[in-house]
Amino acid sequence: MKKIAISIGDINGVGLEIALKCHEEVSRLCSPVYCVDHEVLENGAKLLHRELPQTLACKSLHLSINIEPSKVTKESGEYSYRSFLEAIKLCEGGECDAVVTMPIHKEAWMMAGLKYKGHTDMLRDYFKRDAIMMLGCEKLYVALFTEHIPLREVALHIREKKLTPFLLNLHKSIGDKRVAVLGLNPHAGDNGAIGDEEREIEKAISNANKTIGKELFFGPIVPDVAFAPYFRDTVQYICAMYHDQGLAPLKALYFDESINVSLNLPIIRTSVDHGTAFDIAYQNKAHTLSYINAVKAALKLCSAE
């Protein structure tokens, strides 16, 4: 049975609750190894009024911390980072086959003095690889060309020399799948009438297809029609130019079931596709489908290797 390292996320949010709720179901799929101190799990179970499963396997971080439900703290930021780092090392050392991450809180990471805006940023720096953030489910996946940057900076990044290698790395990760590449501007620029960034996108699509030797990337597609039912029926993969362009419609369609997958890395990493949900932390209200799907996706990727 495959071993999956579970990065516990921000312990003041819903990650620990989801892990405990799903332990029995996940244990039927794989052998989960929770990167968290046993005492923290015990305290979390008490807050949730749940019995702590006896079969839990933990990888201790040797850190003492108190759970403070719904609070953003530097201590919880540091703890979630250390949990993620431990999970990565378990995969690097061959002790585990993949990493599945619970949600972290970006402000807590900032308070802890961490320079990363999230898991993917940290993975890029750790492995010195251009990790790709892709989110979705079997019905539709969305890869993000730019992620956690201010909207005013997005247009500056859309250059053929940056987008072409991104598309080639995406192809290397997902294989010969057709990918709809979105334009940046309304109406995909209307042939330059509403912006010229689409010219760069067109060049990147052409160069990527030429390198691959197949017409797999197409566009630029008008963004406001890309998620319409008639278009979704024709394509499973979309490349969005910026975060909300891709994720706002994706989450409107598939919020509970979608996941996050990090591509173009030497390890397998999947994640829930939601935040820490401080508003419902330790109230036994957290949904679990995204986590279960993330575990299943990690196992599928393990089998594909």
C-alpha positions as CSV (number, residue, x, y, z in Angstrom):
1,M,0.0,0.0,0.0
2,K,1.3,3.4,-1.0
3,K,2.4,5.8,1.8
4,I,1.2,9.4,1.6
5,A,2.7,12.2,3.7
6,I,0.0,14.5,5.0
7,S,1.1,18.1,5.6
8,I,-1.4,19.2,8.3
9,G,-1.7,22.8,7.2
10,D,-2.6,25.7,9.6
11,I,-3.7,24.0,12.8
12,N,-6.0,26.9,13.7
13,G,-8.1,26.1,10.6
14,V,-10.0,23.1,9.3
15,G,-7.1,20.9,8.1
16,L,-6.8,18.9,11.3
17,E,-10.5,18.3,11.5
18,I,-10.6,17.0,7.9
19,A,-7.7,14.7,8.5
20,L,-9.3,13.2,11.6
21,K,-12.8,12.9,9.9
22,C,-11.3,11.1,6.9
23,H,-8.7,8.9,8.6
24,E,-10.6,5.6,8.3
25,E,-11.6,6.2,4.6
26,V,-8.1,7.4,3.7
27,S,-6.5,4.4,5.4
28,R,-8.5,2.1,3.1
29,L,-6.8,3.8,0.2
30,C,-3.3,4.2,1.4
31,S,-1.1,4.5,4.5
32,P,-1.2,8.1,5.6
33,V,1.7,9.6,7.6
34,Y,0.6,12.8,9.4
35,C,3.4,15.4,9.7
36,V,2.3,16.7,13.1
37,D,3.1,16.0,16.7
38,H,0.8,13.5,18.4
39,E,0.0,15.9,21.2
40,V,-1.3,18.4,18.7
41,L,-3.6,15.7,17.2
42,E,-4.8,14.8,20.7
43,N,-5.6,18.4,21.5
44,G,-7.4,18.9,18.2
45,A,-9.5,15.8,18.8
46,K,-10.5,17.1,22.2
47,L,-11.6,20.4,20.7
48,L,-13.6,18.5,18.1
49,H,-15.1,16.1,20.7
50,R,-13.8,13.2,18.7
51,E,-12.0,10.0,19.6
52,L,-8.4,10.0,18.3
53,P,-8.0,6.9,16.0
54,Q,-5.5,4.4,17.5
55,T,-4.0,3.6,14.1
56,L,-2.6,7.1,13.3
57,A,1.0,7.3,12.2
58,C,2.7,10.6,12.9
59,K,6.0,12.1,12.0
60,S,6.8,14.4,15.0
61,L,8.0,17.9,14.3
62,H,9.2,18.2,17.9
63,L,7.5,21.6,18.2
64,S,5.3,22.7,21.1
65,I,2.3,24.7,20.0
66,N,-1.2,25.5,21.3
67,I,-4.2,25.3,18.9
68,E,-6.0,28.7,18.8
69,P,-9.0,28.1,16.6
70,S,-9.6,30.8,13.9
71,K,-6.6,32.9,14.9
72,V,-3.9,34.0,12.5
73,T,-0.6,33.5,14.4
74,K,3.1,33.4,13.5
75,E,3.3,30.1,15.5
76,S,0.7,28.4,13.4
77,G,2.4,29.7,10.2
78,E,5.8,28.3,11.3
79,Y,4.2,25.0,12.3
80,S,2.4,24.5,8.9
81,Y,5.6,25.3,7.1
82,R,7.6,22.8,9.1
83,S,4.9,20.2,8.5
84,F,5.1,20.8,4.8
85,L,8.9,20.7,4.8
86,E,8.8,17.4,6.7
87,A,6.4,15.9,4.2
88,I,8.6,16.9,1.3
89,K,11.6,15.3,3.0
90,L,9.7,12.1,3.6
91,C,9.1,11.8,-0.2
92,E,12.7,12.8,-1.0
93,G,14.0,10.1,1.3
94,G,11.7,7.4,-0.2
95,E,9.7,6.9,3.0
96,C,6.5,8.2,1.3
97,D,5.3,8.1,-2.3
98,A,3.5,11.5,-2.4
99,V,2.6,14.6,-0.5
100,V,-1.0,15.8,0.2
101,T,-1.4,19.2,1.8
102,M,-4.0,20.8,3.9
103,P,-4.5,24.6,3.6
104,I,-2.0,27.0,5.0
105,H,-2.7,30.7,5.8
106,K,-0.6,33.1,3.8
107,E,-0.7,35.9,6.4
108,A,0.4,33.4,9.0
109,W,3.4,32.5,6.8
110,M,4.2,36.2,6.4
111,M,4.0,36.7,10.2
112,A,6.4,33.8,10.6
113,G,8.9,35.6,8.5
114,L,8.6,33.2,5.5
115,K,9.2,34.7,2.1
116,Y,6.8,32.3,0.2
117,K,3.2,33.2,-0.7
118,G,2.2,29.6,-0.7
119,H,3.1,25.9,-1.2
120,T,3.9,26.3,-4.9
121,D,6.4,29.2,-4.3
122,M,8.1,27.1,-1.7
123,L,8.3,24.1,-4.0
124,R,9.9,26.2,-6.8
125,D,12.6,27.5,-4.5
126,Y,13.2,24.1,-2.8
127,F,13.6,22.1,-6.0
128,K,14.8,25.0,-8.3
129,R,12.1,24.0,-10.8
130,D,9.4,25.9,-12.5
131,A,6.5,24.3,-10.7
132,I,3.1,24.7,-12.3
133,M,-0.1,25.2,-10.3
134,M,-3.1,23.3,-11.8
135,L,-6.5,23.1,-10.1
136,G,-9.7,21.2,-11.0
137,C,-11.2,17.8,-11.2
138,E,-11.7,15.1,-13.8
139,K,-14.3,17.3,-15.5
140,L,-12.0,20.3,-15.9
141,Y,-8.5,21.3,-15.0
142,V,-7.1,24.9,-15.1
143,A,-3.4,25.6,-15.2
144,L,-2.3,29.1,-14.0
145,F,0.4,31.0,-16.0
146,T,0.6,33.6,-13.2
147,E,-0.6,33.0,-9.7
148,H,-0.2,35.1,-6.6
149,I,0.8,38.4,-8.0
150,P,-1.0,41.8,-8.1
151,L,-3.4,42.0,-11.1
152,R,-1.6,45.2,-12.4
153,E,1.5,43.1,-12.9
154,V,-0.1,40.3,-15.0
155,A,0.2,42.0,-18.4
156,L,3.9,42.5,-17.8
157,H,4.5,38.8,-17.5
158,I,2.7,37.8,-20.7
159,R,5.7,37.5,-23.0
160,E,6.3,34.8,-25.5
161,K,9.7,33.9,-24.0
162,K,8.0,33.2,-20.6
163,L,4.8,31.6,-21.9
164,T,6.4,29.2,-24.4
165,P,8.5,27.2,-21.8
166,F,5.4,27.2,-19.5
167,L,3.3,25.6,-22.2
168,L,6.1,23.0,-22.9
169,N,6.4,22.1,-19.3
170,L,2.7,21.8,-19.0
171,H,2.7,19.4,-22.0
172,K,5.5,17.4,-20.4
173,S,3.4,17.0,-17.3
174,I,0.0,16.1,-18.7
175,G,1.0,14.5,-22.0
176,D,-0.8,14.9,-25.4
177,K,-3.9,16.7,-24.1
178,R,-5.5,19.5,-25.9
179,V,-5.3,22.8,-24.0
180,A,-7.4,25.9,-24.5
181,V,-5.1,29.0,-23.8
182,L,-7.1,32.0,-22.6
183,G,-6.5,35.5,-23.8
184,L,-5.9,38.3,-21.3
185,N,-8.2,41.1,-22.5
186,P,-11.9,41.2,-23.0
187,H,-12.8,39.6,-26.4
188,A,-9.2,38.2,-26.4
189,G,-8.1,41.7,-27.5
190,D,-10.3,41.9,-30.6
191,N,-7.2,41.7,-32.9
192,G,-5.4,44.5,-31.0
193,A,-8.4,46.8,-30.5
194,I,-8.5,46.1,-26.7
195,G,-4.8,45.3,-26.1
196,D,-2.0,43.5,-27.7
197,E,-1.0,40.9,-25.1
198,E,-2.7,38.3,-27.3
199,R,0.0,38.7,-29.9
200,E,2.5,37.3,-27.4
201,I,0.1,34.4,-26.5
202,E,-0.3,33.6,-30.2
203,K,3.4,33.4,-30.7
204,A,3.8,31.1,-27.6
205,I,1.1,28.8,-28.8
206,S,2.6,28.5,-32.3
207,N,6.1,27.9,-30.9
208,A,5.0,25.3,-28.4
209,N,3.0,23.4,-31.0
210,K,5.9,23.6,-33.4
211,T,8.3,22.2,-30.8
212,I,5.9,19.4,-29.8
213,G,5.1,18.6,-33.5
214,K,1.3,18.6,-32.8
215,E,-1.5,21.2,-32.6
216,L,-2.3,20.6,-28.9
217,F,-2.5,24.2,-27.7
218,F,-5.1,26.5,-29.2
219,G,-6.3,30.1,-28.7
220,P,-6.2,32.7,-27.5
221,I,-9.7,31.9,-26.4
222,V,-12.1,34.6,-25.3
223,P,-12.1,34.2,-21.5
224,D,-15.8,34.9,-20.9
225,V,-16.9,31.9,-23.1
226,A,-14.2,29.4,-22.0
227,F,-16.2,28.0,-19.1
228,A,-19.6,27.9,-20.9
229,P,-21.2,24.4,-21.1
230,Y,-20.8,24.1,-24.8
231,F,-17.1,24.9,-24.7
232,R,-16.4,22.7,-21.6
233,D,-17.7,19.7,-23.5
234,T,-14.9,20.0,-26.0
235,V,-11.8,20.4,-23.7
236,Q,-10.6,19.1,-20.3
237,Y,-7.7,21.5,-19.8
238,I,-7.6,25.3,-19.8
239,C,-4.5,27.5,-19.3
240,A,-5.5,30.8,-17.6
241,M,-3.4,33.9,-17.7
242,Y,-4.0,34.9,-14.0
243,H,-5.4,33.5,-10.8
244,D,-9.0,34.7,-10.7
245,Q,-9.5,34.4,-14.4
246,G,-9.3,30.7,-14.1
247,L,-10.2,30.0,-10.5
248,A,-13.3,32.1,-10.1
249,P,-15.3,30.2,-12.7
250,L,-13.7,26.9,-11.8
251,K,-14.7,27.2,-8.1
252,A,-18.2,28.3,-9.1
253,L,-18.6,25.1,-11.0
254,Y,-16.7,22.5,-8.9
255,F,-15.8,24.1,-5.6
256,D,-16.3,21.0,-3.3
257,E,-14.6,18.5,-5.6
258,S,-11.7,20.3,-7.1
259,I,-8.1,19.8,-6.0
260,N,-4.7,21.5,-6.5
261,V,-1.9,19.6,-8.3
262,S,1.8,20.8,-8.5
263,L,3.3,19.8,-11.9
264,N,6.8,19.7,-13.2
265,L,8.4,18.6,-10.0
266,P,10.5,15.5,-8.9
267,I,7.8,14.7,-6.3
268,I,4.0,14.2,-6.4
269,R,2.1,16.8,-4.5
270,T,-1.7,17.4,-4.5
271,S,-3.8,19.5,-2.2
272,V,-7.3,20.5,-1.2
273,D,-8.6,23.4,-3.3
274,H,-9.8,25.6,-0.4
275,G,-8.5,27.7,2.4
276,T,-8.3,27.4,6.1
277,A,-12.0,28.3,6.6
278,F,-11.4,30.0,10.0
279,D,-15.1,30.9,10.1
280,I,-16.0,27.2,10.7
281,A,-12.8,25.9,12.4
282,Y,-13.3,23.3,15.0
283,Q,-17.1,23.3,14.5
284,N,-17.2,19.9,12.7
285,K,-18.6,21.6,9.6
286,A,-15.7,21.2,7.2
287,H,-16.4,19.4,3.9
288,T,-14.0,16.6,3.0
289,L,-14.6,15.7,-0.7
290,S,-11.6,17.9,-1.9
291,Y,-9.3,16.1,0.5
292,I,-10.4,12.6,-0.5
293,N,-10.1,13.6,-4.2
294,A,-6.6,15.0,-3.5
295,V,-5.5,11.7,-2.0
296,K,-7.0,9.7,-4.9
297,A,-5.3,11.9,-7.4
298,A,-2.0,11.5,-5.6
299,L,-2.4,7.7,-5.7
300,K,-3.3,7.8,-9.4
301,L,-0.2,9.9,-10.2
302,C,1.9,7.4,-8.2
303,S,0.5,4.5,-10.3
304,A,1.3,6.4,-13.5
305,E,5.0,6.7,-12.7
